[in-house]
Amino acid sequence: MGLFDRLRGGSGPRVAFFGIDGVPYSLVADNEETFENLSDFAAGGAIDSIVPPESSACWPALTTGVNPGETGVYGFQDREIDSYDTYVPMGQDVRATRLWSRVDAAGGEATVMNVPVTFPPDRDVQRMVSGFLSPGVEKAAYPNELRETLERLDYQIDVNAKLGHQEDKSKFIEDAHRTLDARFEAFKHYIEQDDWSLFFGVFMTTDRVNHFLFKHYAQDGEYKEEFLEFYAKLDRYLGELRKMLDEDTTMVVASDHGFTTLDHEVKCNVWLAENGWLSFEDEDHESLSDVTDETRAYSLIPGRFYINLEGREPRGSVPEAEYEAVRAELKAELEAFEGPDGRPVADRVVTKEDAFRGEHDEIAPDLVVIPNDGFDLKAGFRGGDDVFDIGPRNGMHSFGNACLFVDDDTAKIEDADLYDIAPTILELLDVKIDRGDFDGASLV
């Protein structure tokens, strides 16, 4: 059944979800002339992200409605249990039930496109092309017909972020537009072609544009006009997609985290080393496995801190009986940690117990720092001379100020967070749910 058949009546409610990775609500609210279509939605507002507000952890949480203690994914890099080996979590590492699997189990069909952390593609849904962290369209698309169509459209999984490192951003901006154009054409094609109960597609390029151009927007910089032109096109595309939907379909648009300006990259493991928490076996170190037996704590991005705990880490140096005291000591030092301008680096320091719960919290960080605006927390193991650095990016993720728009008059977006999105979509689809299965609740 195609679009024409659905327009003649179809059967049952549908939801078309479009992710706009990293778009802050304030950007939309402050630029209504740029976001004419999003500003016209029945309900819209700012929501909180998750701890930590990093895309690799956020998208599994958004698409399952549960925290990293249930999804098993805490960030771009996670640690193996009983090991200092680390890995990059992929789709198969997400241990909670995805939205589209619930729709499939309820007898519906789902088309899923470009969602981060979904590689390899799920073959239980009718169509999927994996997003961020996928090796490329050839391996990320299922079935083969999808791959062939995407290749014809010059579809690419992600923008070439390396172009953003150049001082002249023109090539990066051109590539961002090409990526956005192809994404829109692909979404439009399968909204028309497929019979779906749930269409779930993500525009990832917004996050990339924000990383390299956000300060230009916020501080009236060289590329402010180009930044807003890109977003005007995104809003126009969202408006065109909205017009394609019938009256039985609710459109939902959301980001996974907010965004703000970046002033300093903070090398957390260098700070730990300078303050006696971390040491390496020799000068030639580049990974977590190179830490010494005397190490008391280490960090993984973004802002996750782990006690080197006896019985948990292979060479743990902190006895379990001293865990609470040592963690409290580290927490206090992190709360007192100041940047070059004297501002606190941490907005707050969150404990494991306050942030995570579930069956898969064996590798949960003991503390997570939610930074103040301007401090982007890094955690490489190559070392370096300086705790604070300036890199090619001028925008960074934020915990607050993510956005959610629901084209439904009954939606109430107040005191909401990322965990509310999955149950909201399922409620709109009339899929029966057990509220105990989610960390959030429906907003309609």
PyMOL commands that set and color helices and strands:
alter all, ss='L'
color gray80, all
select helices_A, chain A and resi 3-7+25-29+38-40+55-64+68-71+91-93+99-105+137-140+144-152+161-165+170-193+205-218+224-243+268-274+288-290+320-336+352-355+418-428+435-437
alter helices_A, ss='H'
color red, helices_A
select strands_A, chain A and resi 14-20+43-47+78-79+86-87+110-115+127-130+141-142+198-203+249-254+258-267+297-300+304-307+346-351+367-371+374-378+388-389+395-398+402-406
alter strands_A, ss='S'
color yellow, strands_A
deselect
rebuild
show_as cartoon
